[in-house]
C-alpha cells in the first residue's frame, strides 16, 4: 500500500510540474511550440532513437511495444531533469538564456510474467516560452518610436498509460492512451518611448484537453552473439477538444469568434531498428513522419508542413560482465535531423540539427543506472534567426525486485 501511495503521489506531483516546463526559444512562438519526441534520456545520448529499441533497463514511452522487455519481477521507475544554455542571434544582436526543469517521470512493471507489461507516466508534448523585445520597423507611425514585445508561455503535457503483449517469442504489440492537457498564451504588445501614447496588446490563448492513442509493433530475435529488433509505430489523425481565442487590450473584448475544436493531432507513423553485437555494441536508427499538412490547425487545413525526423545512435561498453567497473560503463553518441512544421516563408527551410553524447553509470550492486546526456541543437539561419542550444539531462532509471515470494 505504501508503494502504491508513493507512486500516486509522484505522478500527481509530476503532473503539476510538467505544465511548468520552460524554454526560452523564440521558435516556440510558432504552432504548438517546440515538440518533444518523448524518448527517454538513455536514448537521447543516441540521437533520440527509440522505435527499434528494446531493453529491460529502459522505459521507452515512444514505443509501447517495448514494455514487455522488462524483467518479470522488476518494478522500474525513471525520472529526469535538465538544464540548458541557449544563444540567439539576429539583426538586433545576440542574447543568452539559461533554463531548467523536470523533464519526465515514468514507471513500468510486468502484469503477467514476460507476456504482459504496463507503463504509465507524465511526459511533455510541447513547450512554449520566449520573451523578445525589438524595435518596430514597420514604418506605420514614422513620427514616433514604437517597440514591439513578443512573449509566450505554457505548454501541452501528457499523462499516459500503456500495455504491451508478447503474442509469441519474437513479436510484441503495444498501445498507449494519452490524456493531453495544457494552455499556451502568445502575446504581442506595442509600446512607445514617447509619453501620452497608449500601448497596444494582443493575446492569443489556446487550451487543449483531449485523448489520443499510439500503437506499436516490434519483431525481435537473437542469433548467438547477434540481437536484432525492428519496430513500427502508428497514430491515427485525431480531433482535439480545444479552444482558441484572441483578446485585444484596447477593446477589452474577444476579437472574432472563438475557435472550438479547431485542432487535430496528425497521423503519425515511424519505423526503426537496432542491432546489438555481444551485448557490447549497439547501432540504432529511427524515421518518423507526422502528417501535419492534412491536419487542422486553427480550423484550417494546409497551415502546417509535414514533419520528418531522422535519428541515428550508437552505444558501446567494453564488457557488461567484467569485474572492472569502467568496462561496464555505457558510452553513447548520436545525431538527429528534424523538419520545421510551420508553413512560414522565413522558416520553410529551418531544420533542427542535433548532435548528442551520453554516458550510463550502473550501480555496483543494483539494477539502477544513472544516465547523463549532452545535446547540442542548431536551428534557424542567419538571415532570419539563429539559435544554438546546449542541454544537459540527467536521469535515474531505478529497478527494484518487487514481485517475488519471500520464503519463511
C-alpha positions as a printed NumPy array, in Angstrom:
array([[  0.   ,   0.   ,   0.   ],
       [  2.835,   2.406,   0.808],
       [  4.353,   1.749,  -2.593],
       [  1.057,   2.436,  -4.355],
       [  0.544,   5.684,  -2.434],
       [  4.094,   6.729,  -3.221],
       [  3.549,   6.119,  -6.946],
       [  0.291,   8.08 ,  -6.904],
       [  1.921,  10.985,  -5.089],
       [  4.854,  11.151,  -7.505],
       [  2.596,  11.087, -10.557],
       [  0.386,  13.891,  -9.205],
       [  3.471,  15.886,  -8.253],
       [  4.972,  15.406, -11.714],
       [  1.713,  16.402, -13.393],
       [  1.728,  19.69 , -11.515],
       [  5.311,  20.362, -12.564],
       [  5.098,  19.192, -16.173],
       [  2.95 ,  22.139, -17.174],
       [  5.74 ,  24.455, -15.978],
       [  8.452,  23.186, -18.321],
       [ 10.273,  26.211, -19.665],
       [ 12.18 ,  27.156, -22.791],
       [ 13.465,  30.476, -23.973],
       [ 13.454,  29.689, -27.696],
       [ 11.786,  32.265, -29.989],
       [ 10.927,  29.331, -32.274],
       [  8.424,  28.146, -29.659],
       [  6.223,  31.082, -30.751],
       [  5.019,  29.124, -33.77 ],
       [  2.377,  26.382, -33.831],
       [  2.108,  24.283, -30.686],
       [  5.639,  25.301, -29.646],
       [  8.724,  23.094, -29.573],
       [  7.655,  19.45 , -29.843],
       [  9.149,  16.665, -27.731],
       [  9.967,  13.198, -29.111],
       [  9.224,  11.518, -25.732],
       [ 12.381,   9.409, -25.872],
       [ 13.992,   8.544, -22.507],
       [ 17.258,  10.222, -21.568],
       [ 19.087,   6.913, -22.03 ],
       [ 18.377,   7.176, -25.758],
       [ 18.804,  10.957, -26.046],
       [ 22.533,  10.377, -25.924],
       [ 21.98 ,   8.241, -29.044],
       [ 20.235,  10.96 , -31.055],
       [ 16.759,  10.254, -29.683],
       [ 16.172,   6.799, -31.188],
       [ 13.535,   4.573, -29.63 ],
       [ 11.191,   2.904, -32.141],
       [ 13.521,  -0.045, -32.675],
       [ 14.927,  -0.153, -29.137],
       [ 14.103,  -2.88 , -26.641],
       [ 15.707,  -3.082, -23.194],
       [ 14.894,  -4.406, -19.72 ],
       [ 16.587,  -1.325, -18.198],
       [ 14.781,   1.439, -20.116],
       [ 11.171,   2.687, -20.193],
       [ 10.57 ,   3.917, -23.739],
       [  7.135,   5.555, -23.975],
       [  7.756,   6.371, -27.648],
       [  7.411,   2.648, -28.449],
       [  4.617,   0.944, -26.428],
       [  5.539,  -2.499, -27.762],
       [  8.842,  -2.361, -25.853],
       [  7.32 ,  -2.663, -22.365],
       [  7.379,  -6.482, -22.324],
       [ 11.189,  -6.386, -22.425],
       [ 11.12 ,  -5.719, -18.659],
       [ 12.118,  -8.402, -16.174],
       [  9.191, -10.418, -14.812],
       [  9.986,  -9.488, -11.176],
       [ 11.166,  -5.886, -11.575],
       [  9.457,  -2.573, -10.964],
       [ 11.046,   0.272, -12.988],
       [ 10.927,   3.972, -12.264],
       [ 12.547,   6.755, -14.325],
       [ 12.752,  10.475, -13.542],
       [ 14.778,  13.087, -15.437],
       [ 15.678,  16.766, -15.105],
       [ 17.591,  19.087, -17.398],
       [ 19.395,  22.416, -17.59 ],
       [ 20.039,  24.292, -20.832],
       [ 22.044,  27.196, -22.172],
       [ 20.678,  28.996, -25.242],
       [ 22.261,  31.549, -27.569],
       [ 20.199,  33.551, -30.087],
       [ 21.434,  35.8  , -32.85 ],
       [ 19.555,  38.047, -35.276],
       [ 19.852,  41.513, -36.818],
       [ 19.364,  43.126, -33.391],
       [ 22.289,  41.315, -31.735],
       [ 22.992,  38.302, -29.532],
       [ 21.26 ,  37.076, -26.39 ],
       [ 21.976,  34.273, -23.908],
       [ 19.482,  32.492, -21.67 ],
       [ 19.558,  29.62 , -19.177],
       [ 16.626,  27.275, -18.47 ],
       [ 15.973,  24.121, -16.481],
       [ 13.196,  21.952, -15.126],
       [ 11.774,  18.467, -14.666],
       [ 11.705,  16.58 , -17.979],
       [  9.532,  13.499, -17.444],
       [  8.506,  10.815, -14.987],
       [  7.626,   7.244, -15.97 ],
       [  7.158,   3.82 , -14.37 ],
       [  6.79 ,   0.257, -15.66 ],
       [  6.13 ,  -3.222, -14.277],
       [  5.051,  -6.68 , -15.519],
       [  1.465,  -7.875, -15.148],
       [  1.88 , -11.493, -16.215],
       [  5.426, -12.826, -16.388],
       [  7.055, -11.538, -19.593],
       [  3.845, -11.743, -21.604],
       [  2.023,  -8.57 , -20.491],
       [  3.514,  -5.358, -19.104],
       [  2.154,  -1.989, -18.006],
       [  3.65 ,   1.512, -18.149],
       [  2.482,   4.966, -17.105],
       [  3.897,   8.42 , -16.658],
       [  3.885,  12.128, -17.373],
       [  5.725,  13.43 , -20.442],
       [  5.717,  16.732, -22.344],
       [  4.207,  17.106, -25.812],
       [  5.206,  20.719, -26.449],
       [  6.589,  23.716, -24.597],
       [  6.254,  27.468, -25.185],
       [  8.437,  30.119, -23.578],
       [ 10.022,  33.252, -25.055],
       [ 10.426,  36.98 , -24.436],
       [ 11.512,  39.099, -27.401],
       [ 11.846,  42.897, -27.394],
       [ 12.62 ,  44.548, -30.737],
       [ 12.127,  47.98 , -32.375],
       [  9.092,  48.077, -34.673],
       [ 10.413,  48.871, -38.161],
       [  7.063,  48.67 , -39.903],
       [  7.044,  52.415, -40.531],
       [  3.333,  52.792, -39.8  ],
       [  3.968,  55.579, -37.293],
       [  7.029,  57.433, -38.641],
       [  6.848,  60.325, -36.146],
       [  7.032,  58.046, -33.08 ],
       [  9.277,  55.26 , -31.761],
       [  7.273,  52.057, -31.251],
       [  8.809,  48.989, -29.581],
       [  7.274,  45.542, -30.151],
       [  7.395,  42.874, -27.457],
       [  6.574,  39.193, -28.093],
       [  6.061,  36.921, -25.103],
       [  4.724,  33.415, -24.67 ],
       [  4.444,  30.734, -22.036],
       [  2.826,  27.404, -21.292],
       [  2.815,  24.046, -22.988],
       [  0.945,  20.809, -23.562],
       [  1.601,  17.848, -21.255],
       [  0.521,  14.215, -21.464],
       [ -0.385,  11.637, -18.861],
       [ -0.165,   8.211, -20.488],
       [ -0.917,   4.594, -19.647],
       [  0.268,   1.76 , -21.851],
       [  0.019,  -2.009, -22.276],
       [  2.27 ,  -4.366, -24.177],
       [  1.638,  -8.005, -25.168],
       [  4.018, -10.678, -26.415],
       [  1.945, -12.608, -28.932],
       [  4.821, -15.067, -29.426],
       [  8.508, -15.38 , -28.554],
       [  9.581, -12.831, -31.142],
       [  6.638, -10.424, -31.709],
       [  5.227,  -7.791, -29.332],
       [  2.302,  -5.392, -29.689],
       [  1.543,  -2.348, -27.548],
       [ -0.679,   0.696, -27.205],
       [ -0.574,   3.989, -25.288],
       [ -3.55 ,   6.087, -24.218],
       [ -2.628,   9.758, -23.732],
       [ -4.574,  12.399, -21.87 ],
       [ -3.379,  15.719, -23.272],
       [ -3.844,  18.897, -21.274],
       [ -2.339,  22.354, -21.155],
       [ -2.595,  26.007, -22.079],
       [ -0.44 ,  28.364, -24.104],
       [ -0.518,  32.137, -24.356],
       [  1.16 ,  34.163, -27.084],
       [  1.141,  37.937, -26.611],
       [  2.18 ,  40.801, -28.869],
       [  2.347,  44.313, -27.474],
       [  3.464,  47.686, -28.826],
       [  4.665,  50.47 , -26.561],
       [  6.068,  53.907, -27.333],
       [  9.023,  55.761, -25.898],
       [  7.015,  58.986, -26.065],
       [  4.761,  59.736, -23.099],
       [  1.   ,  60.007, -23.528],
       [  0.678,  57.266, -26.169],
       [ -1.496,  54.264, -25.267],
       [  0.184,  50.853, -25.551],
       [ -1.499,  48.069, -27.504],
       [ -1.588,  44.37 , -26.575],
       [ -2.977,  41.355, -28.413],
       [ -3.142,  37.985, -26.648],
       [ -3.831,  34.598, -28.26 ],
       [ -4.964,  31.887, -25.857],
       [ -5.073,  28.138, -26.611],
       [ -6.409,  25.407, -24.323],
       [ -6.304,  21.666, -25.06 ],
       [ -7.949,  18.885, -23.075],
       [ -8.239,  15.67 , -25.079],
       [ -7.29 ,  12.   , -25.643],
       [ -5.198,  10.262, -28.282],
       [ -3.751,   6.788, -28.96 ],
       [ -0.46 ,   5.359, -30.191],
       [  0.099,   1.764, -31.369],
       [  3.402,  -0.077, -31.565],
       [  4.853,  -3.267, -33.052],
       [  8.244,  -4.914, -32.537],
       [  9.805,  -8.01 , -34.08 ],
       [ 12.932,  -9.241, -32.332],
       [ 15.253, -12.249, -32.409],
       [ 18.715, -13.351, -31.303],
       [ 21.289, -15.361, -33.259],
       [ 24.104, -16.397, -30.915],
       [ 26.088, -13.139, -30.496],
       [ 23.702, -11.018, -32.569],
       [ 20.43 ,  -9.383, -31.484],
       [ 18.045,  -7.738, -33.956],
       [ 14.942,  -5.615, -33.338],
       [ 12.677,  -3.952, -35.89 ],
       [  9.806,  -1.722, -34.782],
       [  6.985,   0.463, -36.065],
       [  4.533,   2.962, -34.549],
       [  1.256,   4.438, -35.766],
       [ -1.183,   7.122, -34.645],
       [ -4.418,   7.919, -36.451],
       [ -5.48 ,  11.527, -37.029],
       [ -7.46 ,  12.694, -34.006],
       [ -9.654,  15.777, -33.446],
       [ -8.698,  17.557, -30.214],
       [-11.073,  19.007, -27.678],
       [ -9.738,  22.562, -27.638],
       [-10.486,  26.252, -27.532],
       [ -8.728,  29.237, -29.107],
       [ -9.492,  32.941, -28.935],
       [ -7.752,  36.323, -29.264],
       [ -8.163,  39.354, -26.971],
       [ -7.125,  42.974, -27.597],
       [ -6.37 ,  45.153, -24.596],
       [ -7.604,  48.287, -26.361],
       [-11.046,  46.706, -26.828],
       [-11.098,  44.601, -23.632],
       [-13.029,  42.035, -25.64 ],
       [-12.532,  38.977, -27.82 ],
       [-11.604,  39.564, -31.464],
       [-13.755,  37.445, -33.744],
       [-15.433,  34.196, -32.788],
       [-13.586,  31.656, -30.615],
       [-12.441,  28.539, -32.463],
       [-13.705,  25.414, -30.697],
       [-12.186,  22.001, -31.503],
       [-10.203,  23.546, -34.341],
       [ -7.071,  21.419, -33.867],
       [ -6.155,  17.868, -34.878],
       [ -3.307,  15.604, -33.948],
       [ -1.831,  14.455, -37.262],
       [ -1.46 ,  10.919, -38.471],
       [  1.951,   9.671, -37.297],
       [  3.94 ,   6.678, -38.445],
       [  7.523,   5.614, -37.979],
       [  9.948,   2.723, -38.327],
       [ 13.176,   1.88 , -36.56 ],
       [ 15.657,  -0.874, -35.992],
       [ 18.6  ,  -1.832, -33.824],
       [ 21.448,  -4.33 , -33.949],
       [ 23.491,  -5.485, -30.935],
       [ 26.737,  -7.427, -31.005],
       [ 27.763,  -9.423, -27.89 ],
       [ 25.757,  -7.052, -25.672],
       [ 28.615,  -4.598, -26.219],
       [ 28.   ,  -2.616, -29.39 ],
       [ 24.553,  -1.346, -30.407],
       [ 23.572,   0.602, -33.522],
       [ 20.05 ,   2.011, -33.97 ],
       [ 18.129,   4.208, -36.404],
       [ 14.679,   5.857, -36.497],
       [ 12.482,   7.502, -39.09 ],
       [  9.236,   9.199, -38.072],
       [  6.736,  11.266, -40.076],
       [  3.946,  13.479, -38.737],
       [  1.422,  14.301, -41.482],
       [  0.629,  17.8  , -40.258],
       [ -0.167,  19.237, -43.691],
       [ -3.506,  17.386, -43.676],
       [ -4.372,  18.168, -40.032],
       [ -6.495,  21.035, -38.743],
       [ -4.758,  23.993, -37.14 ],
       [ -6.892,  26.983, -36.126],
       [ -9.764,  25.4  , -38.025],
       [ -7.897,  25.224, -41.337],
       [ -6.01 ,  22.565, -43.283],
       [ -2.736,  23.346, -45.018],
       [ -1.317,  25.805, -42.497],
       [  1.424,  23.339, -41.441],
       [  4.064,  21.219, -43.153],
       [  4.664,  17.511, -42.721],
       [  7.376,  16.894, -40.135],
       [ 10.098,  14.298, -40.707],
       [ 12.575,  13.148, -38.062],
       [ 15.699,  11.065, -38.71 ],
       [ 17.819,   9.709, -35.834],
       [ 20.929,   7.553, -35.622],
       [ 22.687,   6.348, -32.471],
       [ 25.497,   4.103, -31.21 ],
       [ 26.142,   2.654, -27.745],
       [ 29.286,   0.829, -26.642],
       [ 30.503,  -0.822, -23.437],
       [ 33.688,  -2.83 , -23.223],
       [ 32.344,  -5.837, -21.304],
       [ 28.984,  -5.967, -19.48 ],
       [ 30.13 ,  -8.984, -17.383],
       [ 33.512,  -7.632, -16.355],
       [ 34.517,  -7.157, -12.703],
       [ 36.07 ,  -3.817, -13.61 ],
       [ 33.519,  -1.05 , -13.262],
       [ 34.849,   1.026, -16.163],
       [ 34.243,  -1.912, -18.535],
       [ 30.515,  -1.862, -17.672],
       [ 30.068,   1.881, -18.296],
       [ 27.972,   2.652, -21.391],
       [ 29.155,   5.295, -23.87 ],
       [ 26.729,   6.793, -26.373],
       [ 26.78 ,   9.094, -29.389],
       [ 24.096,  10.089, -31.903],
       [ 22.608,  12.67 , -34.226],
       [ 19.132,  13.769, -35.296],
       [ 17.625,  15.873, -38.102],
       [ 14.086,  17.264, -37.711],
       [ 11.97 ,  19.39 , -40.097],
       [ 10.146,  22.542, -39.089],
       [  6.362,  22.032, -39.232],
       [  5.036,  25.598, -39.549],
       [  4.351,  26.92 , -43.04 ],
       [  6.114,  30.29 , -42.783],
       [  8.268,  31.709, -45.638],
       [ 11.026,  32.628, -43.189],
       [ 11.038,  29.133, -41.689],
       [ 10.309,  26.885, -44.664],
       [ 13.892,  25.569, -44.72 ],
       [ 14.584,  25.706, -40.989],
       [ 15.671,  22.344, -39.569],
       [ 16.753,  21.227, -36.122],
       [ 20.193,  19.601, -36.285],
       [ 21.168,  17.826, -33.069],
       [ 24.37 ,  16.07 , -32.067],
       [ 24.48 ,  14.239, -28.734],
       [ 26.73 ,  12.239, -26.441],
       [ 25.795,  10.247, -23.359],
       [ 27.045,   8.009, -20.578],
       [ 25.378,   5.299, -18.467],
       [ 26.691,   4.595, -14.966],
       [ 25.311,   1.364, -13.429],
       [ 25.313,   0.869,  -9.67 ],
       [ 27.59 ,  -1.912,  -8.495],
       [ 25.052,  -3.986,  -6.551],
       [ 21.723,  -2.983,  -8.105],
       [ 19.935,  -2.735, -11.399],
       [ 19.71 ,   1.06 , -11.186],
       [ 21.524,   3.113, -13.831],
       [ 22.298,   6.831, -13.766],
       [ 22.405,   8.39 , -17.235],
       [ 23.591,  11.758, -18.482],
       [ 23.312,  13.179, -21.993],
       [ 24.535,  16.383, -23.614],
       [ 22.688,  17.602, -26.714],
       [ 23.793,  20.419, -28.992],
       [ 20.993,  21.714, -31.233],
       [ 21.253,  24.254, -34.04 ],
       [ 18.111,  25.702, -35.596],
       [ 17.297,  28.68 , -37.807],
       [ 19.527,  30.669, -40.128],
       [ 21.45 ,  33.946, -40.039],
       [ 19.063,  35.746, -42.408],
       [ 16.121,  35.287, -40.001],
       [ 17.038,  33.983, -36.539],
       [ 19.756,  31.583, -35.445],
       [ 19.636,  29.547, -32.257],
       [ 22.251,  27.327, -30.616],
       [ 21.233,  25.258, -27.597],
       [ 23.34 ,  23.143, -25.252],
       [ 21.288,  20.9  , -22.976],
       [ 22.376,  18.62 , -20.135],
       [ 19.869,  15.99 , -18.981],
       [ 20.325,  13.619, -16.037],
       [ 18.026,  10.739, -15.108],
       [ 17.874,   7.837, -12.687],
       [ 16.484,   4.578, -14.105],
       [ 15.605,   2.697, -10.919],
       [ 14.975,  -1.065, -10.998],
       [ 13.775,  -2.929,  -7.888],
       [ 12.688,  -6.52 ,  -7.308],
       [  9.118,  -6.133,  -6.066],
       [  7.392,  -9.208,  -7.441],
       [  8.787, -12.267,  -5.752],
       [  7.665, -14.507,  -2.902],
       [  9.681, -14.394,   0.276],
       [ 10.436, -17.739,   1.894],
       [  9.771, -18.078,   5.624]])
